[in-house]
Amino acid sequence: MTGQPLPGFRDFFPPEHAALRAIFTAWREASRCSGFTEYEGPELESLELYTEKSGEEIVGQLYHFQDKGEREVALRPEMTPTLARMVASQHRNYRKPIKWFSVPRLFRYERPQKGRHREHYQWNCDMVGEKSAMAEAELIGTLCLGLSLLGLSSQDVVVRVSDRSWWDTFLEKHGVGEKERPSILRTLDRLDGATAEQRREKLGALAGAVEEVWHGKSEDSAALQEVHKGVKALGYGEWCETDYRVVRGLAYYTGVVFEVHDRAGKLRAVAGGGRYDDLLKRLGGEDLPAVGFGMGDAVLAELLREKKTAVPKVEGAEIFVVAEGSEQEMALGLVGQLRRGGFSADYDPGAGKWGKQLEMAEAKGARWALLVGREVAEGKLGLKELASRKQSEIRWTKGADGKICLEPTPGDWAKVVS
């Protein structure tokens, strides 16, 4: 036993988990502010859900096996097929457009590297049942809001917007048949950042025409013009620019696609998404338009570290009850009562020495130390704000129901030590 997690998997010790939780908080707040409702699905799905819907690339990255019921199953590598399956089965029960979000844990068997692991958390937002370009604008606006809540701005990141429909027209114009297009699109997706020589090698006769696109010599499609108009109206126009080098390799995308990249170009895509109008129908549901995006925690965390955004403090209990050994029973009563009242409270179960308990309170990140000492018989408790070292006294009494009453209550303690 090595003491290390499996390759590509991560341990989240309290400091790392505090940073992860800050990301989750921003994701959920941006979703809430934008009117999205949270949902969840199973981590294990039928293998068929991915082999038929997501294209060859993702199939090769699946954790899949046969379960004890001889079913071919896979750990979910992404959330869109699960969402599509769920919406296809229940969409009549929900008013359109459906606006859902989730923060699932996903699994892909790929080579671990900077910003890429074999498991990660991902923020997914999807809008189902809206054909207009405002659906894309709404998703991009929500994405930008989430990034801004984490301290990032349009100077740090850019949303690169493209159009798969435009690429279909382009490939048809240059003689590429419908069956060959998915393979070409996957190749184009891998060539973002490649040299001109590498593009010529991979694309052959198409290379010259693609080179013009790569150098930004193509006008915005009608769909992209509408998306930019909506994003600008939402206040995020400076975050977005057209870039046809963004293709998105997954097979189910049908229209506008987009990716978020750091302006410095040091990292992989921070987020990506687009329109997938055919997926629900292919899963046996009704023909409903849909747009969505996913943003993983790993690349985002790398970006936040590079930008040196504020690292959240590891949070412990707000109140730490310190007690003389003879007053341990009362200390436990206070802890239980504070917790039932909605306050986070902790104590030293070993009832160590007074100084050691105070050290423990500070080490655990408590704001207040509630001191149960010799003055307890006089109806007094000590109150210490650990950061400022300021100390005062509060009163306690026991009510007819046996409850301990504190005066003032914890909500007013800041006034006592100010």
C-alpha positions, 0 to 999 in steps of 0.5 A, a space after each residue: 500500500 503506497 499511501 497515494 491515490 490511483 494515478 489521475 485521482 486526487 485527495 482533497 485535504 481540508 485546504 484543497 477542499 476549501 478551495 474546491 468548495 469556493 469554486 462550487 459556491 461560485 458555480 451554484 450562485 451563478 446558476 441560481 442568479 441566472 434562474 437554473 435549477 439543480 439536478 443530479 443523475 447516476 454516476 453509472 450508466 448504460 455503456 450504450 448511452 455513450 457508445 452511440 451518442 458521444 463519438 469515438 474519442 470519448 468511447 476510448 476514454 470510458 471506465 466501463 465493465 460488465 456488472 453482476 447482472 451482465 449489463 455493459 455499464 460505464 462511469 459517466 465521462 460527461 453529463 450531457 447524455 444523462 441530461 438528455 436521457 432524463 429530459 427525454 423521459 420527463 420533459 412533458 412535466 416541465 415548462 420550457 425552456 428547461 434550465 437545469 444545472 449540476 456539479 457532478 463528478 466525472 471519470 475519463 481514462 486519459 493520460 494525467 497531466 497539468 489540468 487533466 485528471 481521470 476524475 474531476 468535478 464539472 459545472 454543467 448548465 443546460 437550456 432545453 426547449 429554446 431555439 433562439 440564439 438567446 439560449 447560447 447568450 444566456 449560457 455564455 452570460 451565466 458562464 462569465 458570471 461564474 468566472 467573475 464571482 471567482 475574481 476573474 475578468 475579460 482580461 484573464 479569459 476569453 470566450 471563443 465562439 464558433 459555429 458547427 453549422 458554418 463548418 458543415 457548409 464549409 466542408 460541403 463547399 470543399 467536397 467533403 461528404 456528410 459521412 466524412 465530416 465528423 472525422 474531419 471535424 475531430 481532426 480540426 478540433 485536435 489541430 487548434 494550436 498546431 503549426 501550419 505544417 502539421 495542418 497541411 500534413 493532416 488535412 491534405 487538399 483542405 489545408 489551404 482553405 482551412 488556413 484562411 479560416 485559421 487566420 480569421 479571414 471569415 465573417 461571422 455566421 448569422 447565428 454568431 451575430 445573434 449570439 454576440 448581440 445577446 451576450 453584449 446586451 447581458 454585459 459580457 460583450 468584451 469577454 467574447 470573440 469569434 474564432 472558427 478554430 474552435 470546433 468541439 470534437 463531440 459528435 452531438 454538437 449541431 450549431 454554435 459552439 464555444 470554449 473558454 481559454 485563458 488569455 495567456 494561452 498557457 492552459 487547456 480550455 477552461 470550459 466548453 459547450 454548444 448547441 446539440 439540437 438532435 441529441 434528445 431525438 436520437 435518445 428516443 425523445 421528442 425533437 427539442 433544441 438544447 444548449 449547454 456547457 461544462 466547466 471542470 474544476 482542474 483547469 479552473 483551479 490552475 488558472 486561479 492559482 496562476 492569477 493568485 486569487 484569494 485562497 479561502 480559509 479552511 473553516 472550522 467550527 465558529 464557536 469552540 467551548 473551552 472547559 475545566 475538567 469538572 465543567 465538561 458536562 456543562 460544556 457538552 450541554 452548551 455544544 449540543 444546544 449551540 448546534 441545535 440553534 444553528 451555530 457550528 460548535 466544537 470542543 476538546 473531547 479529551 478535556 485537555 489542559 486549558 491552554 491546549 484547548 485554546 491552541 486547539 480552538 485556534 488551530 481549528 479556525 474557530 472565531 470564538 472561544 466560549 470559556 467555562 471556568 471557575 466563574 460558572 458558579 456565579 452565572 458567568 462565562 468567558 468569551 474570547 475573540 481569537 483573532 483579536 485576543 479581546 475577551 469579555 464576559 457573558 451571563 448564563 442562566 438555566 430555564 425551567 425547561 433545562 436549557 442554558 440561556 446565554 446573554 447576549 446570544 451568539 448573534 450579538 457577541 461581536 458587540 460585546 468584544 468590540 
